[in-house]
Amino acid sequence: MSKKGDQKNQRIQVFARCRPLNGIERRQGSPSVVDVIPEKKEILLKDKNTNREFFFDKVFPSDAKQITIYKAVVGPLIQEVLNGYNCTVFAYGQTGTGKTYTMEGERNNSNCSWEDDPGAVRVSFLELYNEELFDLLSSTEFAKLRLYEDTNRKGSVIIQGLEEIMVNNKDEVYTILEKGTSRRQTAATMLNATSSRSHTVFSVTVHIKENTVEGEELLKTGKLNLVDLAGSENVGRSGAIDKRAREAGNINQSLLTLGRVITALIEKQPHIPYRESKLTRLLQDSLGGHTKTSIIATISPALCNFDETISTLDYATKAKSITIRPEVNQKMTKRALIKEYTEEIERLRRDLIALRSKEGFFIDSDNYASLVSSISIKENMIKELEDKVETLKEEKQKIEEMFTLTKEELEKTCEQLNETTQKYQETTAELSNTTHALVYTQEVLSKTALDRDEKEYLINVQKKTEGKLSQQAQVIDRKKKVEKMNESCCQDFRMMHQKQCIKLDDIITEDKGKELDFLQSVKGGLDEMMSNFTNYQQNLTCCLVNLSTQSESNFKNFSTSFDEGTSNKRQWIATLLKNLNSKKEMHIENDQKFLQESLPSLIDQLNVENSEVFYLFQENYNKICKKINEHKKDG
């Protein structure tokens, strides 16, 4: 016999499939809330309040074909089965989401046969209903089966009385599958008219012959378990009552146990509750043992099934974290297999002889099976207890070692404590003496500090007094020097001021004379202009008077000479007089304008000359002040 080395830990493969909306959901007007994104391996659930994302190894939309799912999920496992591994695929989801349809597939190719291959294929069909096992292929209807632990393979179980049928082609498999399905427990619910009310396991066992280099025949065994779980919805949703309610309760109980097992495996708890349900006992090797496992979660896209869809996807997401350690089945030689069968036949023969001769111990087969089961369970419990005892012994040994080490450390610590206590007492005595000496020293220091402070205060006061006296003496000296300098400067300033005043008087006198001469010349010019204007005005007046007199005389002469003159001559004379008067007024107005225009210019010219004189005076005054200030600074 030979056995391959164990593979590394692997994750359970988890897939998700969404079916299309069915007729009931369409009639109810329930919208689709599921988006399947195969490229991202993502399923997106959309709701008014939340959007949730779920990621799996692969996702299948509603238009996915059975062959696509087969190639992605089952195809790789078939090769592993042929290599000698046990593999499991199970579908999980709400009733009516397509679990059974997904697991059964489509019957579209009947030409597949393996009759001539070097091996054999056997199938079995098991049903778990209300926590009871039934063989769906048995000739006896409702034949109950018993479950035992496999002592040769930890975590595996043996099902007593389960019938395995050899098949040679695909048609035979479908015939057997249809036979078993027809006997399966189904009933109408609010969610599905032909709802499966039980869990089923359809197993395909493959035996393959191989030849070694030495020519010895080996038998390689692989097994594929196809598990179709019952619906995961709650009792209220399914509308189950009475018997159906008990069915739903058992279904939910087994699925809840399956959920607790998955949680315990993820959290790596020391105890995994496989024994709380027969379903978890059947799947023990698939979930936490040496079987390669894949899960297909089937969901509905309808809003009315939103809660069940979330529950299914949460369940599948948890299962992604489960790790398994696949282990290839042992290859048995023909000789070893014959020897095993011979020993089994010999054991059965002895039991038969004992039964016939009534020698030895013999009991009813059911009681014997129950006894064997009980013994097997107790043996497992004994093994577990022995393992616990070994663990406790190891822990006890570790604790004793820790206690010994702690005791030694405690003794060392006690010795150190005694030494430290003695040193502490000595140090306390020294500290007391030192404290007394320190108190006396502090008193002496305080007195010395007071004396020192008094001396320092007196010295500081004396220094401050000396400094003040020195500063006052310096101030007095500086004051005397400044007074002398001020007196000298005052004398110099007086002399210089007298000189500057004399110079200023001379300048003012000279400027005053110049200004008077200028003003007199301006006045003379104005007087001359006024006399000329007066003469001009007098001459003009005389001319006008003469002209008027002459005109009047001429008029009188004309009046006298031409008594009979026409009105035209009178009008001409009146017009002439009017023209003469207007010319007279015009000459007078022009003269007035000339005077008005000439006088402001003359006044402005006079003001300019006065400002120039004032500017010269101001400039001379500033020069004198500047010289006085410079003289002060130099002094």
DADA-V463372 format. One record per backbone hydrogen bond with DSSP energy under -0.5 kcal/mol. NH is the residue of the N-H (numbers start at 1). CO is the residue of the C=O. E is the energy in kcal/mol with one decimal. If there is no record, write none. Layout:
BEGIN
nh->[NH & NH]
co->[CO & CO]
e->[E & E]
END
This chain:
BEGIN
nh->[2 & 7 & 10 & 12 & 13 & 15 & 16 & 17 & 18 & 19 & 26 & 27 & 28 & 29 & 29 & 30 & 31 & 33 & 35 & 37 & 37 & 38 & 40 & 41 & 41 & 42 & 43 & 44 & 45 & 45 & 46 & 46 & 47 & 52 & 54 & 56 & 57 & 58 & 60 & 64 & 69 & 70 & 71 & 72 & 73 & 74 & 74 & 75 & 77 & 78 & 79 & 80 & 81 & 82 & 83 & 84 & 85 & 87 & 88 & 89 & 90 & 91 & 92 & 94 & 97 & 102 & 103 & 104 & 105 & 108 & 114 & 115 & 117 & 119 & 120 & 121 & 122 & 123 & 124 & 126 & 127 & 128 & 129 & 129 & 132 & 133 & 134 & 135 & 136 & 136 & 137 & 138 & 141 & 143 & 144 & 145 & 146 & 148 & 150 & 151 & 156 & 158 & 160 & 160 & 162 & 165 & 167 & 170 & 173 & 174 & 175 & 176 & 177 & 178 & 179 & 180 & 181 & 182 & 183 & 183 & 184 & 186 & 187 & 189 & 190 & 195 & 195 & 197 & 199 & 200 & 201 & 202 & 203 & 203 & 204 & 205 & 205 & 206 & 207 & 208 & 208 & 209 & 210 & 212 & 215 & 218 & 219 & 220 & 220 & 222 & 223 & 224 & 225 & 226 & 226 & 227 & 227 & 228 & 228 & 229 & 229 & 231 & 232 & 238 & 239 & 240 & 244 & 246 & 247 & 248 & 249 & 250 & 251 & 252 & 253 & 254 & 255 & 256 & 257 & 258 & 259 & 260 & 261 & 262 & 263 & 264 & 265 & 266 & 267 & 268 & 269 & 272 & 273 & 274 & 276 & 277 & 281 & 282 & 283 & 284 & 287 & 288 & 289 & 291 & 292 & 294 & 295 & 296 & 297 & 297 & 298 & 298 & 299 & 303 & 305 & 306 & 309 & 310 & 311 & 312 & 313 & 314 & 315 & 316 & 317 & 318 & 319 & 320 & 320 & 321 & 322 & 324 & 325 & 327 & 329 & 331 & 332 & 332 & 334 & 337 & 338 & 339 & 340 & 341 & 342 & 343 & 344 & 345 & 346 & 347 & 348 & 349 & 350 & 351 & 352 & 353 & 354 & 355 & 356 & 357 & 358 & 359 & 362 & 368 & 369 & 370 & 371 & 372 & 373 & 374 & 375 & 376 & 377 & 378 & 379 & 380 & 381 & 382 & 383 & 384 & 385 & 386 & 387 & 388 & 389 & 390 & 391 & 392 & 393 & 394 & 395 & 396 & 397 & 398 & 399 & 400 & 401 & 402 & 403 & 404 & 405 & 406 & 407 & 408 & 409 & 410 & 411 & 412 & 413 & 414 & 415 & 416 & 417 & 418 & 419 & 420 & 421 & 422 & 423 & 424 & 425 & 426 & 427 & 428 & 429 & 430 & 431 & 432 & 433 & 434 & 435 & 436 & 437 & 438 & 439 & 440 & 441 & 442 & 443 & 444 & 445 & 446 & 447 & 448 & 449 & 450 & 451 & 452 & 453 & 454 & 455 & 456 & 457 & 458 & 459 & 460 & 461 & 462 & 463 & 464 & 465 & 466 & 467 & 468 & 469 & 470 & 471 & 472 & 473 & 474 & 475 & 476 & 477 & 478 & 479 & 480 & 481 & 482 & 483 & 484 & 485 & 486 & 487 & 488 & 489 & 490 & 491 & 492 & 493 & 494 & 495 & 496 & 497 & 498 & 499 & 500 & 501 & 502 & 503 & 504 & 505 & 506 & 507 & 508 & 509 & 510 & 511 & 512 & 513 & 514 & 515 & 516 & 517 & 518 & 519 & 520 & 521 & 522 & 523 & 524 & 525 & 526 & 527 & 528 & 529 & 530 & 531 & 532 & 533 & 534 & 535 & 536 & 537 & 538 & 539 & 540 & 541 & 542 & 543 & 544 & 545 & 546 & 547 & 548 & 549 & 550 & 551 & 552 & 553 & 554 & 555 & 556 & 557 & 558 & 559 & 560 & 561 & 562 & 563 & 563 & 565 & 569 & 570 & 571 & 572 & 573 & 574 & 575 & 576 & 577 & 578 & 579 & 580 & 581 & 582 & 583 & 584 & 585 & 586 & 587 & 588 & 589 & 590 & 591 & 592 & 593 & 594 & 595 & 596 & 597 & 598 & 599 & 600 & 601 & 602 & 603 & 604 & 605 & 606 & 607 & 608 & 609 & 610 & 611 & 612 & 613 & 614 & 615 & 616 & 617 & 618 & 619 & 620 & 621 & 622 & 623 & 624 & 625 & 626 & 627 & 628 & 629 & 630 & 631 & 632 & 633 & 634 & 635]
co->[331 & 326 & 324 & 322 & 293 & 295 & 58 & 297 & 60 & 299 & 22 & 23 & 24 & 25 & 26 & 25 & 29 & 301 & 44 & 35 & 42 & 36 & 37 & 37 & 38 & 37 & 54 & 35 & 43 & 52 & 33 & 44 & 50 & 45 & 43 & 41 & 14 & 14 & 16 & 61 & 65 & 66 & 67 & 68 & 69 & 69 & 70 & 70 & 73 & 74 & 75 & 76 & 77 & 78 & 79 & 81 & 80 & 223 & 292 & 225 & 294 & 227 & 296 & 298 & 94 & 98 & 99 & 100 & 101 & 106 & 168 & 168 & 114 & 117 & 207 & 167 & 205 & 165 & 203 & 201 & 134 & 199 & 127 & 132 & 129 & 145 & 127 & 143 & 125 & 134 & 125 & 135 & 139 & 140 & 142 & 133 & 160 & 158 & 156 & 149 & 153 & 148 & 146 & 158 & 159 & 123 & 121 & 112 & 169 & 170 & 171 & 172 & 173 & 174 & 175 & 176 & 177 & 178 & 179 & 180 & 181 & 184 & 195 & 192 & 238 & 187 & 192 & 185 & 128 & 228 & 126 & 226 & 124 & 201 & 224 & 122 & 203 & 222 & 120 & 206 & 220 & 118 & 218 & 216 & 212 & 210 & 332 & 208 & 218 & 206 & 85 & 204 & 87 & 202 & 224 & 89 & 225 & 200 & 226 & 91 & 227 & 196 & 93 & 234 & 235 & 235 & 241 & 242 & 243 & 244 & 245 & 246 & 247 & 248 & 249 & 250 & 251 & 252 & 253 & 254 & 255 & 256 & 257 & 258 & 259 & 260 & 261 & 262 & 263 & 265 & 264 & 270 & 271 & 272 & 273 & 274 & 277 & 278 & 279 & 281 & 283 & 284 & 285 & 285 & 86 & 88 & 13 & 90 & 15 & 295 & 92 & 296 & 17 & 31 & 302 & 303 & 305 & 306 & 307 & 308 & 309 & 310 & 311 & 312 & 313 & 314 & 315 & 316 & 317 & 318 & 319 & 10 & 289 & 290 & 84 & 2 & 219 & 330 & 217 & 333 & 334 & 335 & 336 & 337 & 338 & 339 & 340 & 341 & 342 & 343 & 344 & 345 & 346 & 347 & 348 & 349 & 350 & 351 & 352 & 353 & 354 & 354 & 360 & 364 & 365 & 366 & 367 & 368 & 369 & 370 & 371 & 372 & 373 & 374 & 375 & 376 & 377 & 378 & 379 & 380 & 381 & 382 & 383 & 384 & 385 & 386 & 387 & 388 & 389 & 390 & 391 & 392 & 393 & 394 & 395 & 396 & 397 & 398 & 399 & 400 & 401 & 402 & 403 & 404 & 405 & 406 & 407 & 408 & 409 & 410 & 411 & 412 & 413 & 414 & 415 & 416 & 417 & 418 & 419 & 420 & 421 & 422 & 423 & 424 & 425 & 426 & 427 & 428 & 429 & 430 & 431 & 432 & 433 & 434 & 435 & 436 & 437 & 438 & 439 & 440 & 441 & 442 & 443 & 444 & 445 & 446 & 447 & 448 & 449 & 450 & 451 & 452 & 453 & 454 & 455 & 456 & 457 & 458 & 459 & 460 & 461 & 462 & 463 & 464 & 465 & 466 & 467 & 468 & 469 & 470 & 471 & 472 & 473 & 474 & 475 & 476 & 477 & 478 & 479 & 480 & 481 & 482 & 483 & 484 & 485 & 486 & 487 & 488 & 489 & 490 & 491 & 492 & 493 & 494 & 495 & 496 & 497 & 498 & 499 & 500 & 501 & 502 & 503 & 504 & 505 & 506 & 507 & 508 & 509 & 510 & 511 & 512 & 513 & 514 & 515 & 516 & 517 & 518 & 519 & 520 & 521 & 522 & 523 & 524 & 525 & 526 & 527 & 528 & 529 & 530 & 531 & 532 & 533 & 534 & 535 & 536 & 537 & 538 & 539 & 540 & 541 & 542 & 543 & 544 & 545 & 546 & 547 & 548 & 549 & 550 & 551 & 552 & 553 & 554 & 555 & 556 & 557 & 558 & 560 & 561 & 562 & 566 & 566 & 567 & 568 & 569 & 570 & 571 & 572 & 573 & 574 & 575 & 576 & 577 & 578 & 579 & 580 & 581 & 582 & 583 & 584 & 585 & 586 & 587 & 588 & 589 & 590 & 591 & 592 & 593 & 594 & 595 & 596 & 597 & 598 & 599 & 600 & 601 & 602 & 603 & 604 & 605 & 606 & 607 & 608 & 609 & 610 & 611 & 612 & 613 & 614 & 615 & 616 & 617 & 618 & 619 & 620 & 621 & 622 & 623 & 624 & 625 & 626 & 627 & 628 & 629 & 630 & 631]
e->[-1.6 & -1.5 & -3.2 & -1.9 & -1.9 & -3.4 & -1.6 & -3.0 & -2.2 & -1.9 & -2.1 & -2.5 & -2.2 & -0.6 & -0.8 & -2.2 & -0.6 & -2.9 & -2.7 & -0.6 & -3.0 & -0.6 & -0.6 & -0.7 & -0.6 & -2.1 & -2.8 & -3.0 & -0.5 & -3.0 & -2.7 & -0.6 & -1.7 & -2.2 & -2.0 & -1.9 & -2.1 & -0.7 & -2.6 & -1.7 & -1.6 & -2.7 & -2.5 & -1.7 & -2.8 & -0.7 & -0.6 & -3.5 & -0.6 & -1.9 & -1.2 & -1.2 & -2.5 & -2.2 & -1.1 & -1.6 & -2.2 & -3.4 & -2.8 & -3.0 & -1.9 & -2.2 & -2.5 & -0.6 & -1.5 & -2.0 & -2.3 & -2.6 & -1.8 & -1.3 & -2.4 & -0.6 & -1.2 & -2.3 & -2.6 & -0.6 & -2.8 & -2.6 & -2.0 & -2.6 & -2.9 & -3.5 & -0.6 & -2.8 & -1.3 & -0.5 & -2.7 & -1.4 & -2.1 & -0.7 & -0.6 & -1.0 & -0.5 & -1.0 & -0.6 & -1.8 & -1.0 & -3.1 & -2.5 & -0.8 & -1.8 & -3.6 & -2.1 & -0.7 & -1.4 & -2.7 & -2.6 & -2.1 & -1.4 & -2.4 & -2.5 & -2.4 & -2.6 & -2.6 & -2.2 & -2.6 & -2.6 & -2.0 & -0.9 & -0.6 & -0.9 & -0.6 & -2.1 & -2.9 & -2.3 & -1.6 & -0.9 & -2.6 & -2.3 & -2.1 & -2.6 & -2.8 & -2.3 & -0.7 & -2.8 & -3.4 & -0.5 & -3.3 & -3.1 & -0.5 & -3.2 & -2.2 & -2.7 & -2.8 & -1.4 & -3.5 & -3.1 & -3.4 & -0.6 & -2.4 & -1.3 & -2.7 & -2.9 & -2.9 & -0.5 & -3.2 & -0.7 & -2.4 & -0.5 & -1.4 & -0.7 & -0.8 & -1.2 & -1.7 & -1.2 & -1.2 & -1.7 & -2.0 & -2.4 & -2.9 & -2.5 & -2.6 & -2.8 & -3.0 & -2.5 & -2.6 & -2.4 & -2.9 & -2.4 & -2.2 & -2.2 & -2.5 & -2.6 & -2.3 & -2.5 & -2.8 & -2.5 & -2.3 & -2.6 & -0.5 & -2.4 & -0.5 & -0.5 & -2.4 & -0.9 & -1.1 & -1.5 & -2.4 & -1.9 & -0.8 & -2.4 & -2.4 & -1.0 & -1.4 & -2.4 & -2.5 & -2.8 & -2.3 & -3.0 & -0.6 & -2.3 & -0.6 & -2.4 & -1.8 & -1.0 & -1.8 & -2.3 & -2.4 & -2.4 & -2.6 & -2.5 & -2.7 & -2.3 & -2.5 & -2.4 & -2.2 & -1.9 & -1.0 & -0.5 & -1.8 & -1.6 & -3.4 & -1.8 & -2.1 & -3.1 & -2.5 & -1.9 & -0.6 & -1.8 & -2.5 & -2.5 & -2.4 & -2.5 & -2.6 & -2.8 & -2.6 & -2.1 & -2.6 & -2.7 & -2.4 & -2.3 & -2.5 & -2.3 & -2.2 & -2.3 & -2.6 & -2.7 & -2.0 & -2.6 & -3.0 & -0.7 & -1.1 & -0.5 & -3.2 & -3.0 & -2.7 & -2.9 & -3.2 & -2.6 & -2.8 & -3.2 & -2.9 & -2.8 & -2.9 & -3.0 & -2.4 & -2.6 & -3.2 & -2.8 & -2.8 & -3.1 & -3.3 & -2.7 & -2.6 & -3.2 & -2.9 & -2.6 & -3.2 & -3.1 & -2.7 & -2.7 & -3.2 & -3.0 & -2.5 & -2.8 & -3.1 & -2.8 & -2.7 & -3.1 & -3.0 & -2.7 & -2.7 & -2.9 & -2.7 & -2.5 & -2.5 & -2.7 & -2.6 & -2.4 & -2.7 & -2.5 & -2.6 & -2.3 & -2.7 & -2.6 & -2.6 & -2.7 & -2.6 & -2.6 & -2.2 & -2.5 & -2.6 & -2.7 & -2.4 & -2.3 & -2.7 & -2.5 & -2.2 & -2.4 & -2.8 & -2.2 & -2.3 & -2.7 & -2.4 & -2.5 & -2.5 & -2.8 & -2.6 & -2.1 & -2.6 & -3.0 & -2.5 & -2.4 & -3.0 & -2.8 & -2.0 & -2.6 & -3.0 & -2.4 & -2.6 & -2.7 & -2.7 & -2.3 & -2.7 & -3.0 & -2.5 & -2.6 & -2.9 & -2.9 & -2.6 & -2.6 & -3.1 & -2.7 & -2.6 & -2.9 & -2.9 & -2.6 & -2.6 & -2.7 & -2.5 & -2.3 & -2.6 & -2.7 & -2.7 & -2.5 & -2.4 & -2.5 & -2.5 & -2.5 & -2.6 & -2.7 & -2.9 & -2.7 & -2.6 & -2.7 & -2.6 & -2.4 & -2.6 & -3.1 & -3.0 & -2.5 & -2.9 & -3.4 & -2.9 & -2.5 & -2.8 & -2.8 & -2.5 & -2.9 & -3.0 & -2.9 & -2.7 & -2.9 & -3.1 & -3.1 & -3.1 & -3.2 & -3.0 & -2.6 & -2.4 & -2.7 & -2.7 & -2.9 & -2.5 & -2.9 & -2.8 & -2.6 & -2.5 & -2.8 & -3.0 & -2.4 & -2.6 & -3.1 & -2.8 & -2.5 & -2.8 & -2.7 & -2.7 & -2.5 & -2.6 & -2.9 & -2.5 & -2.7 & -2.8 & -3.0 & -2.5 & -2.5 & -2.8 & -2.7 & -2.5 & -2.8 & -3.3 & -3.0 & -2.8 & -3.1 & -3.2 & -2.5 & -2.7 & -2.7 & -3.0 & -2.7 & -2.9 & -3.1 & -3.1 & -3.1 & -3.0 & -3.9 & -3.2 & -0.5 & -0.6 & -1.5 & -0.6 & -1.1 & -2.0 & -2.1 & -2.3 & -2.8 & -2.5 & -2.4 & -2.7 & -2.4 & -2.4 & -2.5 & -2.6 & -2.2 & -2.4 & -2.3 & -2.6 & -2.2 & -2.5 & -2.2 & -2.6 & -2.5 & -2.0 & -2.3 & -2.4 & -2.4 & -2.3 & -2.8 & -2.5 & -2.4 & -2.6 & -1.0 & -0.9 & -2.2 & -2.8 & -3.0 & -2.5 & -2.3 & -2.5 & -2.7 & -2.3 & -2.3 & -2.7 & -2.3 & -2.1 & -2.5 & -2.8 & -2.4 & -2.2 & -2.9 & -2.7 & -2.2 & -2.1 & -2.4 & -2.2 & -2.0 & -2.4 & -2.6 & -2.3 & -2.2 & -2.5 & -2.5 & -2.1 & -2.0 & -2.5 & -2.5 & -2.0]
END
